[in-house]
Amino acid sequence: MIAQERLKELFSYDPDTGIFRRLQSRGNRRQGDIAGSDNHDGYLTLWAEGRSYQCSRLAWLYMTGDWPSHEIDHIDGNRANNAWANLREATHAENCRNRRRRSDNKTGYPGISVTPNGKYRVRVGIDGERVFLGDFDTLPKAVSVRNFATRDLHGEFAA
């Protein structure tokens, strides 16, 4: 894995914007060009020393001198926003809790499903178990209950 010293020889990093720029020209890539590209999963990646890295992990290395020991969470949920103030180290569970709206269920919200009778069922995960919080007539009420419960349980990592 690339060391912080080598990373700083190859790229500059702007902590306010999260943008990496090339410090050296190589092939058709010129000094000053923005480095990195979308990996088709929303994350920005760049090649350095023959290997692909997530820009969020490189930003952590660039700013702290150490590789993150866990995952890097994008606080605002935007995987392409690598501004330093938007990044924090998180366990996998904490990172998952900070996910935003989902498109793979009918409600678009994690932990909220539609019952056969048209109510909105709310469940949250606590210590690896799903806990039932109730069925509600409206989606806004269900979202409110879920958000209150997750903020109480998961603090800053609640989505």
N, C-alpha and C positions, 0 to 999 in steps of 0.2 A: 504494500500500500504506500501511496505517496506520503512523504513527510511534509510538515508545514513549511519548512525552509524551501523545499523544491517547489511546492505549490505557489509560494510567493515569488519565486523566480519566473514562473510561467504565466501567472494570472494576477490581476488586481481584483479586489472585491470591494464593492461599495455597500457598506452595511445599511445605508438608508434606502437603497433601491433593491438590494439583493443581487445585483448584476455583476457577473464576472466578465473581465475583459482580458484579451490576450496581450501579453507584454512582449511577445516575440512573434515575428512572421514565420510561417511554416507552410509550404505548399501554397494553396490558394487562400489560406487564412492569413490575414494581415494583422500587424500590431495595432491594437486599439479596437479591433472587432469584438463585438459581444460574443462570448463563448457560451456554448451549451445549446441544447435543443430539447424539444418535447419528446418524451419517451412513449407517447401514445397512451399514457396512464395519468397524464397531468403533471408528472414530475419533470423537472429540467435536469438533464444529465450532460456531462461533458467528458471528453476523452483526455486523459493525461497519462503519460508514461505507458502507453499501450493498454490502458484499462479504462472502463467506463465507471464514472462515479455519479451519484446523485449530488446535485449542486447544494442541497440543504446540508448534507453531511460534510461537504467541502467547506461550506461557510462556517460550520461549527469548528472544523479543524483550523481554518484560517484565523478565526477570532480567538480561540482558546488555546491552540497548540496541541490539543488532544483530540483523538477520534472519539465520537460519542460512544458511550458504553451501552446505550439503548437506542431506540428509534428517535427520529427527529419529528416532532409534531409541528404542523403549521397552525398556529393559533386561530387564524381566520378561516381555516378550512381550504384555502386556496393553495394547492400543491406547487404552483408556480411562483408564489410569493416568497422569495428567499431573503427578504429584508431581515436583518438581525433581530429586530424587535418582534418579529412574527414567528421566531423559532424557539423551541424549547425541547429539552430532552424529556422523553417519556417512555414508560414501559409500553409494551404492545397493548395491554389492556387500557391504559390511559389514552393512548393514541386512538384506539377504536372508539372510546367514549366521546371523543371530540369530532366524530363524523357528523356531517351535515345531512340535509334531506336525502332520502334514498329514493331510487326509482324502481326498486325491485319489490315493492309492496304497494298495496292499493292506496295507502294513506300518504306515502312519501316520508314517513317519520319512523326512525328505529324505535322499537318497543310498542308501537301502536298498530293494531290490526282491526279489521272489520269482522264483527261476529255475524253469524247467519241471520240474526234478527235486525241487522243494520246498525248496531251500536258500535262504539269505538272502545276496544279493549286495550288497557294499558298494563304493560308488564315491564319491569326493569330488572337488570342483573345485579345481584348482590352476592359477592363471594362465590361466583360461579353458578349460582342458582337463579332461576327466573322467579320473581315475586309478583303476584297479581295485585294490582292497585285498584282495579274496578272497571266497570263498563259505563260509558258515558254517551249521552244523546248526541252531542256535537263534537266535531273534531277540534275546534278551538278549546273546549273544556278539557278534552283528553290531552291535548298538547300542553296546556297549562299545568295539569296535574303531573304529567311526565317531566316537564321542565323543572318544576319545583322539587320533585323527588330526586332527580339526577343532580341538581345543584347541591342539594343537601348531602347526597351520598358521595358524589364525585368531585365536588368543589370546582376548581378552575378547569378541569378536564371535561366538564359536562358540556355537551353540544347544545 
